[in-house]
Amino acid sequence: MANLNLMNPGLRKSILEEMEAYENSQRKLTSLQQYEVYKDRIRKFVKLYLEGFYSKETIEELPIFSSVNIARRIVNKEASIYLNEPEREFYGVSEKQKEILNQIYEDMNINNIMLRANRFYKLQDEQIHLYVIPSEGKLKAKVMLGHQIDAVPSLDDVEKADCYLLQGFDRMSQGLRITETEDGTNQLIADQDDYQTSLNSIAVWSKIFNFIMDQKGNITSLETNNDLGMIPIIDINSGKDSEYWIRSGSSLTDFTIQFNAAISDLQHIVRMQGFGQAWLKGDTNIIPENIKIGPNFILKLPINPNNPVDTDFGYSNANADISGSIQQVELLLSTFLTSRGLDPKLVNGKSEAQSFSSGFERMLSMIDSFEPSKTDYSVFKDAECKLFDIVRAYVNLYGGTNVLPNYTAGVISSDAYVKVDYEGPEVVTSDKEKLDNLKMKLDMGLISLTEAIA
């Protein structure tokens, strides 16, 4: 679909209609939910989940727990490629060009941007986009989540896009108010509805065209040609299955919601059944309507000598299996952590139990054992190479002009490239492990006592 004629108003209208269609809207809703959960805005989704099990009246009384963000904890542990700044070396460029390239990457704050991209890549099922544009005389890199971007796949290869459309996602039109205070009105001052500004225009990119259009498909920008010769958007993904978008079950954010719902259930059980319910039995004609009880009150039980019914007072205590409920929640957590790649023995083992105050604490500590996969390193090395190609295209086209006035570097050769070396995960050995290793070597006669002490 290399000859996609975006100058055709009918084609633009068809694309806009498909952007608003149910399937695409659901994809974006999933992306938005993932982002909101990661940013600690969980309560709304926990409440929606619980509404499928409880009546409206019960929901009003239910203590909704939403402060354990398993998703963010795991994402931040798994996405650790850029926690330590990588080494970038530029080849096939002059010393002046190398100096300017280093300045460009510093201006883009690229290590922080790539750390953010790495985290959202893990959050959004291993697919994220990176968008590079000139801004205020410099290059700016932006991470685009699934609900911020649409793609028109190529007929030749549906796993690749011939066209991208960038627009904010109108969550209010989908009936999704993220917080209770959000009113859906974008005010002049900064508020939760500022995103609506991006709804009025849509940036369109293909290898031939680049323009801005409104929500009706009318082109509003003066220029329509893409002089860059390439689309400055990088599709960072782990591999596709004959379609553009990678689809999965969003297990990380789903479990975070379900786990907080399970804790809410547990809190409700403790609250409702953790104390006795007072009761009073007696003659209906003499039982008082209002009774105060407590250590500072004396309870008088009236008796009707003409009625054989004895007046009696007591408490009914529920026999809720609180410990069993806690074990169930712990089982949910341990099973999920196991599914994310932790050894079941590590999650469920009892040998370290004495080091933690509870099973919860032990299992949450296991999240620190997550590491980035080798595949992640290769995926982001490829993204860095594509980023360099985009930077080179911008410098060769706009360097020294009013678009990028400080990036006068001459023409960067098509043979130039970047090599990125990441700092691998650090292996931490405990003092006990060091002593055990030394003892084993001593027992095997591999080292002397003097060498062990040294």
N, C-alpha and C positions, 0 to 999 in steps of 0.2 A: 504493500500500500504506500509505496514511496511517493506517488503522485497525488497524495491526499490534498484535494483542492479546498483549502479552508477559506478561500474567497467566495465560495458558494454559500449564500445565506441559508438555503435549505439544509445543507450539511451541518452548519453550525447550529441550527434550530434542532435538528435530530439529535445531535450530541448533547445539547442542553436538556432535552427531554429525557434522554437515557441517564443522565447524571442524577435526575430527580426520581428515577424509577425505584421500585421497592428493593430490588436486589442490591443495587449500589448504595441506597440509603442505609440498608442493614449493615453492609460492610463498614460504612463510615460510623454508624452507631457503635459497632463493636470496637473500632479503633478509638473512638472518643471515650468509651467506658474504660478501656485499658489505660488510657492516659489519665483519666480522672482518678482511677483507683491508685495508680502509681503516685499521684500528687496528693494522696491522703484524703481525697474527697470520696469516702467510701460509704458514709451513712445512708445516702439516698439509695444506693444499690442494695445494701443489706435490708433496708426497709421494704423495697420492692420484692426482694426474694422471700422475705418472711410473710408478705401479704398473700403468697400462694398457699400458705399453711394455716393462717390464723384469720379470725374474723376481724372486722374493722375495730370493734370494741376492744378485743384483746390486744391488737397492735398498739392502741392508745395507751395501754397499761404496761406493755412490754418494754423492759429496759434494753434499748437497741445499742449493742456494743459494736464499735467500728474503729477501734484504735490500734489493732494489731495488723500491720501492713506487711504480710508475708511476701507479697509481690515485689515491693520495693527492696526489701532485704535481699531476696534471692537475685533480682535483676542487678543490683549494685555489686553483688559478689561475683556473679557470672560474667558481667561486663567490666572486666578489669584490665583490658588490653592497654588502655590509655591512662591508667592511674599513674604510671611512670612515663614521662615524655619519651617518645621514641626518637631515634637518631635518623634524620633525613639527610641523604647525600645526593646532590644533583650532579649528573654526568652529562657531558656533551655541551656544556655552557661555559661562557667566559667567567672570569672572576667577578666582573661587574654584574653580569646577569645572575650569578649565584648570590651576590649581595642583595640584589633587588628581589629575587625569589624568596630569600629568607625574610625580607621585610614584608612581602606580600603575605606569607604564611603567618607571620607575627601579627599583622594587621587583621587577619581573619580570625585570630585567636583560635587557630585550627586545632590545637590539642584539646581544648575544652569542648569545641564543637564536635570533634570526633569521639570524645568520651560520651557526650550526650547522644550521638548517633549510635554508638555501641550499646548504650543502655536501652534506647528505644528499639534497637534491632532485636535485643533479647526479649523486650516486653511485647513487641508486636510480631511474634512468631517468625523472627529472622527475616524480615523485609522492612527496609526503611529507605527513604530517599534523601539525597543531599543536593541542595540547590545553590548555585553560585551566581551572584549578580553584582554589578557595580553599584556602589552606594556612597555618596558624598566623597567621591574621588578615590575610593578604595574598593577592593573586592570584599564581598561579604558572603559567608557560607551560612546556609540555614538548613536545619533538619526539618524535613517535611514528614509528618505522620500520615497514616492512611486516610484520615478524614479531611486532610488538607489538600489532597491531590487526586486527580483522575487521569486515567491513561486510555489512549486509543491504540490497541495493539496492531501490529503489522500483520497483513494477510500472509506474508512470506514466513513469518515466525511470530506466533502469538505470544511467545514468552518475552518479546521485545516490544517497545512502544514506538510508534511513529509520531505520536503527539501527546503532549501533557497539558492539562488544564489545572491551574492553581487558583483555589478560591476557599474562603472560610466556609465552615459547615454550620448551617443554621440549626442548632440543636433545639431551639424553641419551636420551630415548625414541626419537629418530630415529637413534640410533647415531652422533651427531656429538660426539666429545670434542675440544674445541678445542685443548687443550694436553696434553702427555704426563703432567702432574702432576695433572690434574683427575680426582677420584675419584668424582664423582657424589653425594657426601654433603654436605649443607649443614650446616656446623658452627656452633656458637655464635659463634665468632670470624669475622671477615670472611674470606671465601675466594672461589674462583672459582664456587662453586655458590650464592651469595647470591640469584641470580635466581630460585631455586626458591620463595622466599617468595611471589612474585607469582603462582605457579601455583595457589595454594589458593583464590583468589577472582577473580571476573570482574566488572568494572564494565560496566554496561549503560546505554546512553543512547539515547533516542528523544525526539521532541518532547513526548511525553506522559509517558513513564516514565523513571525513573532509580533504579537499585537495584544492590545487590551480590548475586551468587549464587555458589554453590559449583560444583565440577566436575560435580555431578550435576543442576544446574539448580534447586536449592532456594534460594529467596530468603532471604538472611541479614541484610539491612538492615531497619530499622524502617520507613523511608519508601520509597515506591515511585513517587511522583509527581515529575515534573520541573516545578518551579515557575518555572524560568528561562524557559520558553516557547520555548526554542531549544536546539539541541545545541551545546555549547561546543567543537566540534572543527572545524577548518578543513582541508579537502581542498585542498592546494596542488598543482596539476597543470598541465601544458602543453597539455592537450586530449586527449579520449578518443575511442575508436572503438566506440561502442555497447556498452560494458561498463564496469564500475566500475574495475577495476584496469588500469593501463597495463602492457602486456606487451612486453618486448623481450629481446634476447639477452644482456644484461649484459656487453657487449663490453669495458668498461673493466676490470672485475675479472677477466674471463676472460683477457684479454691479459696482465694483471699476473702471473697464475699461469703462463700459457704462456711468458712471457718469462723468468721465473725458472727454469722448467724447461729452457728452451733454454740458459741460462747454466750450469745444473747439468750438462747434457749436455756443454757445452764444457769445463767444469772436469774432467769425467770423462775426456774425450779427452786433455786435457793431462796429467792425472795418470797415466793408464794408458799413454800412448804418447809421453810427453815424455822418456823415458829408455830406454836400451838394456837388453835382457834378456840376462843372462849365460848362456852355455851351455858345456858340456864334453862332448867326444866322445872315446871311447877304449874300451879293452878293459874289459868289464863286470867282470872279475875283479880289476882293479887300481884302478878309479876310486874314490876315497874318497867316503864317504857325506856327510861334512860338510866344506865348504870355506869358508874366510874369505878375502875379497878386500878390497883397499884399499891406500892408499899405504904403510901400515905393515906390510904382509904380503908375504911372498915366496911366489908360487904355484909349487909343484913339480908337474910333470906326469910321472908314472911311465910307463915304456915297457916293454912285454913283447916281448923280442926274438923270441919264438916265434910272435907274432901279427902279421900284416901290417897290422892296423888301427893307424893313427897316432893318438897322443893329441893333442888340439887343444883350444884354449880361445878364446872370442871373445864378442862382443856382437851381438845382433840388434837393429837399430834400425828402429822403425816409421816409415813415411813418411806420417804423418797430415798432412792439409792444414789445419793450425791456422789459417793466415791466411784460408783459404776459409771455415772454420767461423765465424770472427769476422765476416767480411763477411756471412754468412747471418744472424747474430744482428742485425747493424746494419741489414740489409734489413728484418727483421721490425719493428724499432723505427721506422725511417723510414716504412714503409708504414702502420703504425698511426697515427703522428702525422699523416700526411697525411689519413687517414680521419677524424680528429678536427677537420679544418678548417684545417690548415696548408698553405700553398702548397708543392707538391712541389719547386719550385726552392729555396724557403727551406730545406727539410729536406735535400735532396740536393745543393744547390749547393756548389761547390768554392771559391768566391771568398773565403769566410771561414775556410777550413780552417786557414790559418796562425795564426788567433787561438786555436785550440784544440789541446790536446795529442793529441786523438784524435777519430775520427768519433763515438764514443759521447758524448764531452763536448759536441761541437757539437750533436748531435741532442737531447740532454737539455736543453741551453740553449734550444732552440726552444720548449720547453713554456712559457717565460715569455711567449711571444707570444699565448697563449690569452687571450681576453677574454669577459666575459659577453655574451650576446646581448640584443638589444633586447626580445625576447619575455620574457626572464627578468625584466626591470624591470617590465613590465606585469603579469606573474603575481604578483610580490611586492607590487606596489601594490594589487592586488585583495585579496591576503591581509591586508594591513595594514588595509584597509577592513573586512573581515570580523572581524578581531581587535578593532577599535574597537567594532563592534556587540556583540560578546560582552562586552567590558569594560563598556559602557554597561548591558547587561542585568544584569550582576552588581551594579554600583553602585546601580542603581535598585531592585533587589530586596533586597540585603543591606547597602548602605551605612549605617554607623552602628549596625549590630547587632553581636552577638557574633561573627558570621561575618567581617565586615569592619569592625571598630570604628573604624578610622582613616580610612575613606573616606566621611565624611558630606558629600555634595555636593548633596543634594536630587535632584530628578528631572532627569536629562539629557534634553533634548528629542530626539524621534525625527528631527528635522531636523538635528541636530548631525552633524558628520562630521570626518574627519581628512584632511589632505593631506600626502603624504610626498614630499619632494624628495631624490633620490639624487645623490651626487657622482659624476659620470661618470668613465670611465677617463681617466687623465692621459696626454696625448700627450707622449712624451719624445723630444726631438730631440738627436742627437749633435752634438759640435763640428764634425765633418767635414761633416755635413748642413747645419749653419748656414753654414759657409764656402762650400760648394757653392752654396747658395741665394743668398748675397751675390754670388758671382762671376757667377752666371747673370744676376742683376739688373743688375750692372755692365756685362756684355757686351751686354745688351739696352738699356742706356741708361735704365733705369727709376729708378736712383738714382745719386747722385754718389759719388766716392771719400770725400768728407767724411762723407756720410750713412752709407756702409758702415762707416767707422771708428767712427762714433758708435754 
